[in-house]
C-alpha cells in the first residue's frame, strides 16, 4: 500500500477529494479521465472489479432516499406517460443503435439513461447487463454532455413556446436525463414547474427496478441460468424499510447522502478506466446516437404534451 501511495499520490488525493461534497459527478468523471490521460492511475489496482461492487452498494443506498408513497402516487397519476416514454425510448434506442452501428451494450446504456434518470439508471443497469467500465464511461460522458446543454436550452424553449408551468415540468421530467438537471431547469422556469418535474422524475426513478430486471434477461447468456442482480433486491428492501420504519429517518438520510457521494467516487473510478485512445476507438457514433435519441424523445414528448393528449 505504501508503494502505491508513493507511486500514485495524485490518484489517492483525487480519490479522497471525491469523497467530499465539493466534487460533482461530472467533475469526478473528468478528473478520473485526466489522471488516466497523464498515466497517473496505478495499474496494479483492480479498479473494474472494485467499481462494479461499489456501484451496486451505492444504488442500494440510494433506495433509502425514495419516498415510496410519494413515488407511487406520482406514478399512478402519470402512469400512462411514464410507461409509454420509458419503454418507447428503450425500443426506439434499441433499433436506432442497431441502424447506426453503435455497440449494443453502449447503446442500451445510453437509451436507459435517456429513458429513466441519466447516470443513476446507467449505474443500475450496467451491472445487470455486465457492461465493462469503458462502455459505462462512454454512456455517462454522453449523458453528462446532454444534461449540461438541457439545463440552459430547455427553459429558453419553454418560454419561446409559452409553455405553462405544468407542461414544462412534465416535459423536463421526461426529456432531461439526470434528476439534478431536471431540478435545475424546472426551478429556473417556476415553482409549479419544479414541483411537477421533481415528483414525476421521482416516479420514473422507481422504474429502474423493472428495467434492470428486464435488461438482465435480455442480455443474459443463454447457456447460463438467469439470475436477478442482488442489488436490485436490496434496493427494493431499502425503499420498503425506510417507508415502514420512519423513526429512523436520520439514519436513512445519512445512508442516502453517503451513497450519493460513493456514486461520485464510482464515476471517478470509471473515468480512470477511459482514455483518449479508447474514446477514439469508440468513435463519434455513441455521441451522435445519444443526441439523435434525445432530440427524438424531446420532440415527440413535447408534441404529445402540447397536443393535450396527457
N, C-alpha and C positions, 0 to 999 in steps of 0.2 A: 504493500500500500504506500509506503514512504517513497518507493521508487517511482510509482505512478504520480504521486504528488509533485515530485521533483521534475519529472519529465513533461508533465502537462498541468502546470499550476493554473493557467488561464482557463482551462476546461473546468476544473473543480471550483474555481472562483465564480465562473459564469453559472455553474450548477447551483451554487449557494445563492447567487443573486436572483435566480429564477424561483427560489423559494419565498421571495419577498413579494409583497403586494404591488410593488412598483413596476413589475415587468408583466406586460400583457402577452396574450398568446401569439399574436403576430410577431412581436419583438423577440420572443423566445425562439420562435421558428427561424427567424432571420439570424439571430445570434448563433444558433447551432450551425446554420448553413455557413456562416462566415468562418467559424472555427475550423470546420471541415475544409473549406476552401484554402485556408492557410496551414493545413496539416497540423492542427493543434489538438486533435482528438486522439486519445490513446487507443491504439489498435487492439490492445490485449483485452479490453473490456467487452463482454458480451452484450453490447447495447441493444441489439434486436430482441433478445430473449427477455432482458430486463424491462424494456419499453412495453412489450406485449402484456406482461403481468401488471405493470403499473397502470396501463391504460384500463385494464379490467377493474382493478381496485378503485380507480378514480370514478369510473362510471357507476359502480355500486354506491359509492359515497354520495354521488350527485342525486341518487334516489331519495335521500333524506331531505332534499330541498324542494320536493314536489308536493304540493297540497293536493291530496287525492280528490277531495270533494269539489274543490275549485276546478281542477282539471277535468273531472267527469262532467261537471255542469257545463263547462265551456265546450266540451266535446259533444254533448247532447244537443246544445244549441246550434252548433255549426257542423254537425256530423257529415252532412252531405258534401259541403265544400272541402272539408278536411280529407275525407276518404278519396274523393274524386281527384283532388290536386296532388295528394301524396302518391297514389298508385298511378295516376295519369303521368306524373313526372317520371316515375321509375320506368314505366313502359315505354314512353317516348325516348327516355335516355338510353334504354337498352338497345332499341332499334337504331337510334341516331349514332350511338357509339360504334355499332356494327358497320353502319354505312360509311362512317368517317375513318374507320380503321384504327380506332382507339383501343388500346389493350383492355380486355374485358373487365378485369377487377378494378383498374383505374377508372374506367368509365362508370362502373357501377357505384364506386365510392363517391365520385363527383355528383352523380344523379341522386344518391342517398342524401348527401349534404344539401343539395338543392331542394329536395322533396321535404325534408323534415326540419333540421335545425343546424345546418352547417357543420362546423368542426366537431360538435358533440355527437352528431349522427355518424360522421365518418369514423370517429374514435370507437363508437359502439359497434358499428357494422364490420370494421376492419378485422378484428379477431374472429368474428363469426364466419368470415369467408377466407380466413388465413392469408390476408394480404400482407406483403412484406413492407418494411419501412419506406422503401423507395416509392412504392405506389401510394402509400398513405401520405407521404410528404408532397407528392405531385398534386394529389387531390386537395390537400389542405391549402397549398400555395394558391391553387386556382380559386378556391372558395374565398380565401382571405382578400385576394385582389378584387374580386367582385363585390365583397362586403364593403370594402373601402369606397368603391365607386357608388354603390347603392345609398350609402349614408348621406351623400351630398346630392345625388341626382333625383332620388325619389321625391323629396319634398318639393323640389323645383317643378317636377312633372305634375305632382298633385295640385299645386297652386295654379299652374298653367291650365289644367283641365277643370279647375274649380271643383275638385272632389270634396264631398262633405267629410267630416271627421270620421264617421263610422266606416265609410267606404275606403278611405285612405288607410285606416288602421287595419282593416281586413286585408287589403291588398299588400301592405307592408309585411304582415304576418305570413302571407302565402309566398310572396316573391323575393323576400330578402332572406338570405341564408341564416346567419348567426343571430341568436337572441339579442346580443349586445348591440348589433347594428339595427335590428328591428326597433329596439327601445330608443336608440339614438335618433333614428329618422322620425319615428312617431312622436317623440317628445318635442321635436322641432316643429311639428305640424300642429299639435294641440293636445290638450288634456284628455279629451274624449278619444282621440286617435290613439293616444298612449295606452289608455285602459283597454280599448278593444284589441289592439295589437298584442299587448302583453298577455292577456287572457287567452287569446286564440293561439298564440305561439306556445304557451304552456300546455294547451290541449294537444297540440301537434307533437310536443316532446314525448308524450305518452306512447306515441306510435313507433318510437324507437324499438320497443319490445317486440311487437309482431313483425316489424320489418326485419329486425336482426334474426328472428327465428326463421322467417321465410328465406332470408338470404343464406342462412346456414344450410337449408335444404337444397336451394338452387345450386350452390357451389360445392356441395358435398361430393366426395369421391364415391362413385357407385360401388366400388369394391369394399368400402368401409361402412360401418354402421353409422347412421346419422345420430349425432349427439347434440343435445341442447347446450349451448355455451353456458357454463356455470354462472358467469357474471350476470346474465340476464335474469336468472332465477333470484339471485341475491339482490339485484336491482329492484325487482318486484317486492321482495320481502322488506327492503328498506322503506319503500313507499308506504306499505301497509303498516309496518311497525310505527313509523313516525305519525301516521294518521290515528292509530288506535291507542297510542300511548303519548298523548300530547304533553304530559307533565315533564317530559324530558326534552322539551323544545330547545333548551340551551345546548344540550349535548348534540342534537341533530344539526343545529345551526353551525356548531363548531366543526362537525364532521363534514358538512356541506362546504364550508369555507376552505377547509384543508384539502378536500377533494378537488375543488376548483383550482387551487394552487398546484396540486400534484399534476393536474391536467396540463398546466402551463409547463411544468418540468418535462412531461411526456413530449410535448411539442418541441421543446428544446432538444431532447434526445433524438426525436425524429428528424429535426433539422440537421443534426450531426451525421445522419446517415445519407444525406443527399449532397451531391457535389455538382459543380458546373458540368463535368463530364457526363454525369448521369442525366442531368437536365437536357443536355444536348442530345443524348441518346434517346430520351423520351420524345424529343421534338416539340413542335408547336401545337400538335394535334389536341392534347388534353386541354390546353387553354382555349383553343378555338371551339372545341366541343363544349366546354363549360360556359363560354359566352353565348354560344348558339342556343343551348338548352335554356339558359337563364332568360334570354330575350324572348324565346318562345313562351315559356311559362309566365313571364311578366306580362306579355302582350295578351295572351289568351285569358289569363285570370282577370286582367283589368277590363277587357272587353266583356267578360262574363258579368263582372260586378256592375259595370255601367249600364248593361242591358236590363238590370233589375231582376235577373233570374234568382239571385240569392236574397 
